[in-house]
Amino acid sequence: MALLVVTLFSEYIKPDLRIGILFLSILPTTISTAVLFSSLAGGNIGGAIFNTSLSNIIGVFIVPTWAAWLLSGASEQSIEVAPLLIKIVLLILLPMLVGQSFRPFMRNQAQTHKKGIGRFNMAMIFYMLYVAFCDSVKSGIWFDQGFYIVISAVTISFVLLLMVKSLVFVIIKVFKFNYSSAVTAFFCASQKTLAAGVPMGTSIFTTINNTTPELGVVLLPLMCYHSFQILLGGFIISRIKENSMPK
């Protein structure tokens, strides 16, 4: 779908924004939000946890491979996948494995400080976003490209989200999923992770000299998409709860 949009509207989309849209499309699904929405809507929580975790593990290998292809196409130079893959494994997969190995011994402490850990996690994500945009402002990218690129990112991200949601809804109907599986599929299949996407993007698009696009522009579609998926998900959850209340 992202390739279709980028191809059809290539004249109106800046090159760095095109890479950002394609980068958004190859990212894994978000874990916490998808599981939370599935839980609130009465979906299959175990299925949501399994699918989102599997998506993020597979994404560690898929994202660097596709990102190298994107950068190769943009720069017309061959880019090695191995260095990107190693970097993402160390950045995403290794901390996950270390965290899981400590979980049996530190579960109670982590549960006690759950809110603090969550806030620290989000603070780090927002800090990385802040740094990326500081670099963009310093390089003058926003003055060169103007507000048009923001409008483009907002519009395309919203359209892509609606397209994916519609496709998943049709598949659910065609294959006649039961309610709990349908809810889980609907939320898990259409969401994209900001928590893993920002460090992945920062790591990948600042690795290769003279070939990388502007990081702030690349991450813009992801931020727009992530905001829309939370707003739309909250609206759908409220409608589900409304309809399930006794009249």
Kinemage of the C-alpha trace (Angstrom):
@kinemage 1
@onewidth
@group {chain A} dominant
@subgroup {mainchain}
@vectorlist {calphas} color= white
{ca met a 1} P 0.000 0.000 0.000
{ca ala a 2} L 2.845 2.380 0.833
{ca leu a 3} L 4.551 1.545 -2.465
{ca leu a 4} L 1.277 2.223 -4.271
{ca val a 5} L 0.817 5.612 -2.597
{ca val a 6} L 4.446 6.624 -3.156
{ca thr a 7} L 4.314 5.552 -6.802
{ca leu a 8} L 1.011 7.271 -7.604
{ca phe a 9} L 1.910 10.554 -5.902
{ca ser a 10} L 5.687 10.575 -6.415
{ca glu a 11} L 5.568 14.031 -8.032
{ca tyr a 12} L 4.062 15.589 -4.904
{ca ile a 13} L 6.092 13.745 -2.232
{ca lys a 14} L 9.607 14.847 -1.318
{ca pro a 15} L 12.312 12.136 -1.647
{ca asp a 16} L 13.076 11.981 2.109
{ca leu a 17} L 9.360 11.800 2.904
{ca arg a 18} L 8.972 8.920 0.435
{ca ile a 19} L 11.637 6.998 2.347
{ca gly a 20} L 9.853 7.860 5.610
{ca ile a 21} L 6.555 6.453 4.303
{ca leu a 22} L 8.209 3.231 3.163
{ca phe a 23} L 10.136 2.991 6.453
{ca leu a 24} L 6.827 3.328 8.324
{ca ser a 25} L 5.350 0.478 6.292
{ca ile a 26} L 8.098 -2.034 7.179
{ca leu a 27} L 8.073 -1.412 10.933
{ca pro a 28} L 6.626 -4.039 13.318
{ca thr a 29} L 3.447 -3.495 15.291
{ca thr a 30} L 3.340 -1.729 18.637
{ca ile a 31} L 3.138 -4.034 21.647
{ca ser a 32} L 1.624 -2.088 24.540
{ca thr a 33} L -1.086 -0.204 22.631
{ca ala a 34} L -2.233 -3.192 20.569
{ca val a 35} L -2.459 -5.399 23.662
{ca leu a 36} L -4.225 -2.658 25.640
{ca phe a 37} L -6.825 -1.998 22.925
{ca ser a 38} L -7.403 -5.736 22.450
{ca ser a 39} L -7.909 -6.141 26.188
{ca leu a 40} L -10.309 -3.183 26.496
{ca ala a 41} L -12.367 -4.413 23.525
{ca gly a 42} L -12.610 -7.983 24.842
{ca gly a 43} L -10.148 -9.508 22.393
{ca asn a 44} L -7.766 -12.430 22.697
{ca ile a 45} L -5.046 -10.999 24.962
{ca gly a 46} L -2.761 -14.027 24.675
{ca gly a 47} L -2.995 -13.847 20.901
{ca ala a 48} L -2.248 -10.115 20.969
{ca ile a 49} L 0.860 -10.600 23.115
{ca phe a 50} L 2.105 -13.468 20.932
{ca asn a 51} L 1.530 -11.659 17.622
{ca thr a 52} L 3.014 -8.324 18.679
{ca ser a 53} L 6.075 -9.983 20.242
{ca leu a 54} L 6.620 -12.151 17.152
{ca ser a 55} L 6.214 -9.099 14.908
{ca asn a 56} L 8.892 -7.195 16.820
{ca ile a 57} L 11.338 -10.123 16.810
{ca ile a 58} L 10.914 -10.679 13.061
{ca gly a 59} L 11.103 -6.909 12.531
{ca val a 60} L 14.644 -6.881 13.924
{ca phe a 61} L 15.723 -8.802 10.802
{ca ile a 62} L 13.262 -7.414 8.232
{ca val a 63} L 13.651 -3.682 8.943
{ca pro a 64} L 17.457 -3.417 8.394
{ca thr a 65} L 17.202 -5.515 5.203
{ca trp a 66} L 14.452 -3.370 3.701
{ca ala a 67} L 16.027 -0.146 4.966
{ca ala a 68} L 19.292 -1.017 3.210
{ca trp a 69} L 17.289 -1.567 0.016
{ca leu a 70} L 15.536 1.797 0.446
{ca leu a 71} L 18.811 3.632 1.029
{ca ser a 72} L 20.455 1.821 -1.894
{ca gly a 73} L 17.645 2.980 -4.168
{ca ala a 74} L 17.830 6.547 -2.877
{ca ser a 75} L 21.609 6.842 -3.132
{ca glu a 76} L 22.168 4.478 -6.090
{ca gln a 77} L 24.916 2.804 -4.075
{ca ser a 78} L 25.131 -0.709 -2.655
{ca ile a 79} L 24.652 -0.679 1.130
{ca glu a 80} L 25.691 -3.615 3.306
{ca val a 81} L 22.931 -5.188 5.368
{ca ala a 82} L 25.177 -6.906 7.952
{ca pro a 83} L 26.296 -3.737 9.842
{ca leu a 84} L 22.691 -2.501 10.041
{ca leu a 85} L 21.466 -5.907 11.172
{ca ile a 86} L 24.093 -6.156 13.922
{ca lys a 87} L 23.274 -2.670 15.131
{ca ile a 88} L 19.525 -3.361 15.329
{ca val a 89} L 20.060 -6.727 17.051
{ca leu a 90} L 22.203 -5.012 19.709
{ca leu a 91} L 19.717 -2.157 20.005
{ca ile a 92} L 16.406 -4.066 20.096
{ca leu a 93} L 16.784 -7.841 20.418
{ca leu a 94} L 19.616 -8.019 22.968
{ca pro a 95} L 17.908 -5.758 25.550
{ca met a 96} L 14.697 -7.793 25.090
{ca leu a 97} L 16.545 -11.059 25.787
{ca val a 98} L 18.384 -9.554 28.763
{ca gly a 99} L 15.105 -8.209 30.143
{ca gln a 100} L 13.393 -11.583 29.795
{ca ser a 101} L 16.313 -13.354 31.504
{ca phe a 102} L 16.046 -10.988 34.494
{ca arg a 103} L 12.253 -11.188 34.663
{ca pro a 104} L 12.031 -14.297 36.931
{ca phe a 105} L 14.269 -12.595 39.512
{ca met a 106} L 13.054 -8.989 39.290
{ca arg a 107} L 9.358 -9.375 38.443
{ca asn a 108} L 8.134 -7.999 41.780
{ca gln a 109} L 10.505 -5.000 41.724
{ca ala a 110} L 9.525 -4.196 38.138
{ca gln a 111} L 5.832 -4.435 39.011
{ca thr a 112} L 6.342 -2.123 41.989
{ca his a 113} L 8.033 0.521 39.829
{ca lys a 114} L 5.947 -0.112 36.719
{ca lys a 115} L 4.771 3.497 36.315
{ca gly a 116} L 8.260 4.924 36.775
{ca ile a 117} L 9.775 2.490 34.267
{ca gly a 118} L 7.050 3.309 31.743
{ca arg a 119} L 7.605 7.054 32.144
{ca phe a 120} L 11.351 6.647 31.762
{ca asn a 121} L 10.809 4.595 28.606
{ca met a 122} L 8.538 7.230 27.048
{ca ala a 123} L 10.910 10.017 28.121
{ca met a 124} L 13.762 8.343 26.240
{ca ile a 125} L 11.617 7.986 23.101
{ca phe a 126} L 10.586 11.643 23.197
{ca tyr a 127} L 14.198 12.638 23.836
{ca met a 128} L 15.319 10.800 20.688
{ca leu a 129} L 12.544 12.495 18.713
{ca tyr a 130} L 13.581 15.858 20.143
{ca val a 131} L 17.222 15.319 19.171
{ca ala a 132} L 16.231 14.232 15.651
{ca phe a 133} L 14.188 17.379 15.139
{ca cys a 134} L 16.887 19.581 16.661
{ca asp a 135} L 19.287 18.208 14.043
{ca ser a 136} L 16.698 18.880 11.341
{ca val a 137} L 16.194 22.484 12.444
{ca lys a 138} L 19.954 23.007 12.671
{ca ser a 139} L 20.431 21.715 9.130
{ca gly a 140} L 17.681 24.054 7.876
{ca ile a 141} L 15.532 21.293 6.382
{ca trp a 142} L 12.234 22.819 7.561
{ca phe a 143} L 13.084 26.229 6.142
{ca asp a 144} L 14.019 24.655 2.810
{ca gln a 145} L 10.944 22.429 2.473
{ca gly a 146} L 8.318 24.461 4.347
{ca phe a 147} L 5.029 23.485 5.966
{ca tyr a 148} L 3.943 21.572 2.857
{ca ile a 149} L 5.931 18.502 3.923
{ca val a 150} L 4.071 18.366 7.271
{ca ile a 151} L 0.682 18.520 5.536
{ca ser a 152} L 1.795 15.777 3.135
{ca ala a 153} L 2.954 13.525 6.005
{ca val a 154} L -0.268 14.053 7.995
{ca thr a 155} L -2.524 13.371 4.997
{ca ile a 156} L -0.668 10.314 3.710
{ca ser a 157} L -0.332 8.761 7.186
{ca phe a 158} L -4.061 9.124 7.827
{ca val a 159} L -4.967 7.691 4.418
{ca leu a 160} L -2.608 4.727 4.912
{ca leu a 161} L -4.096 3.983 8.337
{ca leu a 162} L -7.646 3.982 6.921
{ca met a 163} L -6.554 1.757 4.016
{ca val a 164} L -4.935 -0.800 6.334
{ca lys a 165} L -7.855 -0.766 8.790
{ca ser a 166} L -10.282 -1.327 5.908
{ca leu a 167} L -8.229 -4.193 4.479
{ca val a 168} L -7.988 -5.938 7.857
{ca phe a 169} L -11.728 -5.476 8.409
{ca val a 170} L -12.507 -7.087 5.028
{ca ile a 171} L -10.174 -10.034 5.741
{ca ile a 172} L -11.822 -10.561 9.136
{ca lys a 173} L -15.235 -10.692 7.467
{ca val a 174} L -14.129 -12.968 4.606
{ca phe a 175} L -12.494 -15.534 6.917
{ca lys a 176} L -15.256 -15.211 9.551
{ca phe a 177} L -13.052 -14.662 12.598
{ca asn a 178} L -14.761 -15.052 15.956
{ca tyr a 179} L -15.179 -11.856 17.964
{ca ser a 180} L -12.087 -12.111 20.205
{ca ser a 181} L -9.781 -13.045 17.316
{ca ala a 182} L -11.309 -10.358 15.096
{ca val a 183} L -10.666 -7.634 17.677
{ca thr a 184} L -7.069 -8.760 18.199
{ca ala a 185} L -6.384 -8.967 14.459
{ca phe a 186} L -7.971 -5.563 13.867
{ca phe a 187} L -5.715 -3.777 16.354
{ca cys a 188} L -2.500 -5.815 15.973
{ca ala a 189} L -2.399 -5.883 12.169
{ca ser a 190} L -2.793 -2.154 11.594
{ca gln a 191} L -0.562 -0.535 14.209
{ca lys a 192} L 3.061 0.604 13.985
{ca thr a 193} L 5.552 0.914 16.826
{ca leu a 194} L 6.966 4.286 17.808
{ca ala a 195} L 8.956 2.787 20.696
{ca ala a 196} L 11.039 0.570 18.394
{ca gly a 197} L 10.651 2.688 15.254
{ca val a 198} L 12.435 5.762 16.612
{ca pro a 199} L 15.604 3.972 17.816
{ca met a 200} L 15.610 1.834 14.653
{ca gly a 201} L 15.314 4.910 12.457
{ca thr a 202} L 17.920 6.812 14.457
{ca ser a 203} L 20.316 3.889 14.246
{ca ile a 204} L 19.778 3.079 10.571
{ca phe a 205} L 19.533 6.559 9.040
{ca thr a 206} L 22.539 7.975 10.872
{ca thr a 207} L 24.825 5.048 10.072
{ca ile a 208} L 25.846 5.683 6.497
{ca asn a 209} L 27.622 8.905 5.602
{ca asn a 210} L 26.569 10.961 2.574
{ca thr a 211} L 23.656 8.660 1.691
{ca thr a 212} L 21.182 9.098 4.521
{ca pro a 213} L 18.004 11.176 4.250
{ca glu a 214} L 17.013 13.809 6.805
{ca leu a 215} L 16.050 11.915 9.981
{ca gly a 216} L 13.376 14.386 11.122
{ca val a 217} L 11.538 14.043 7.806
{ca val a 218} L 11.888 10.240 7.760
{ca leu a 219} L 10.341 9.920 11.243
{ca leu a 220} L 7.511 12.376 10.516
{ca pro a 221} L 5.088 9.831 8.925
{ca leu a 222} L 5.662 7.441 11.853
{ca met a 223} L 4.791 10.118 14.411
{ca cys a 224} L 1.659 11.129 12.495
{ca tyr a 225} L 0.569 7.508 12.005
{ca his a 226} L 1.174 6.672 15.667
{ca ser a 227} L -0.940 9.629 16.823
{ca phe a 228} L -3.785 8.730 14.461
{ca gln a 229} L -3.805 5.056 15.469
{ca ile a 230} L -4.163 6.016 19.149
{ca leu a 231} L -6.949 8.537 18.445
{ca leu a 232} L -8.836 6.180 16.139
{ca gly a 233} L -8.311 3.230 18.486
{ca gly a 234} L -9.653 5.233 21.438
{ca phe a 235} L -12.700 6.243 19.398
{ca ile a 236} L -13.402 2.623 18.350
{ca ile a 237} L -12.992 1.373 21.922
{ca ser a 238} L -15.472 3.984 23.205
{ca arg a 239} L -17.991 2.950 20.524
{ca ile a 240} L -17.597 -0.747 21.411
{ca lys a 241} L -18.164 -0.005 25.094
{ca glu a 242} L -21.168 2.172 24.254
{ca asn a 243} L -22.810 -0.568 22.209
{ca ser a 244} L -22.114 -3.254 24.837
{ca met a 245} L -23.776 -1.281 27.651
{ca pro a 246} L -27.294 -2.408 28.586
{ca lys a 247} L -29.967 -0.069 27.227
